[in-house]
């Protein structure tokens, strides 16, 4: 009887072991099947890219829930695009890609910046828009080469002051978040040239912006600002957008500033008409002097420096008259005039040449183009193309 009982117990243990083995084998097969499935989802041509040594890899909009493990072994990569997937993080092994300069992770499901990203110290451009971020990690300061950061369409309630430790950051796209104020020491970001704050919750103009005299692009579209101060002190400013705020006309801006918003069309037309009147007046004056046998004042100063004192007195009198006219024109400029009404077309920002790369300022709406240096603006949400452009002025990537 005892032998029979022990025999049954032994059979049960053996059967349990077999069941455990089968379960383990089934699990391994399942994992293997998942791995095969992930590899099968790789876009056409990626297998060849793994072997070719191409420095650009685009895995965007492929429904990945995790980054394929083979990517971490591509040590030659310089640009990696994995936009529009369902990634929540990246593997730690991605930190091996120390040659990476551009990393695009927008339109994923990340709630935190992956720790491995903060170890990619050669990154110059990082795109994290349209995720679920509320903060940035202190380790982000490791990215000392970073020049362009996009964190638009996330959940920032306060400005991430970790960015103060990025001395070369020139472009910050932080639109469509939940900011109500800016820190009073934001002006510490002296390298900043383009700042996008559209679609936040500002109800007053952040005064600290008046101390950021190096800004070339400032976008405050779609806030609740009812009063703007004069922006003439921002001498470097070339584009100011204030559309969809409760104002009827733009603030006073410099002569070279392109404005976008309610009343902007009338403002720009009036400014052009005024400049045309000045040109015509100058031409008429030159013609009258020519008919009288006299040279314009500027030529008189240059060519008749040896003339008698009477002629010199006449020249000085003419110069004084011009100074008075110039003063009158400056006073006229200070008048608040109605800025380009912008019909809602998205401005575009591209950096370096991939669609979101280049250090040329290219701000495109439906009615205007602006080119300056150092910045490019693209607010297109979904379709990115990665096509290399060369900056004719200088090489974009330095050290």
Secondary structure, DSSP 8 states (H G I E B T S, - for coil): -HHHHHHHHHHHHHHHHHHHHHHHHHHHHHHHHHHHHHHHTS-TTHHHHHHHT-SEEE-TTS--SS--GGGGG-TT-SEEE--SS--S---GGGGG-TT--EEE--SS--SS--GGGGG-TT-SEEE--SS--S---GGGGG-TT--EEE--SS--SS--GGGGG-TT--EEE--SS------TTGGG-TT--EEE-TTS--SS--GGGGG-TT-SEEE--SS--------TT-TT--EEE--SSS-SS-----TT-EEESTTHHHHHHHHHHHHHHHHHHHHHHHHHHHHTT---HHHHHHH-TTS-HHHHHHHHHHHHHHHHHHHHHHHHHTS----B---S---B---TTSTT--SEEEEE-SS-EEEEES---B---S---------SSS-S---
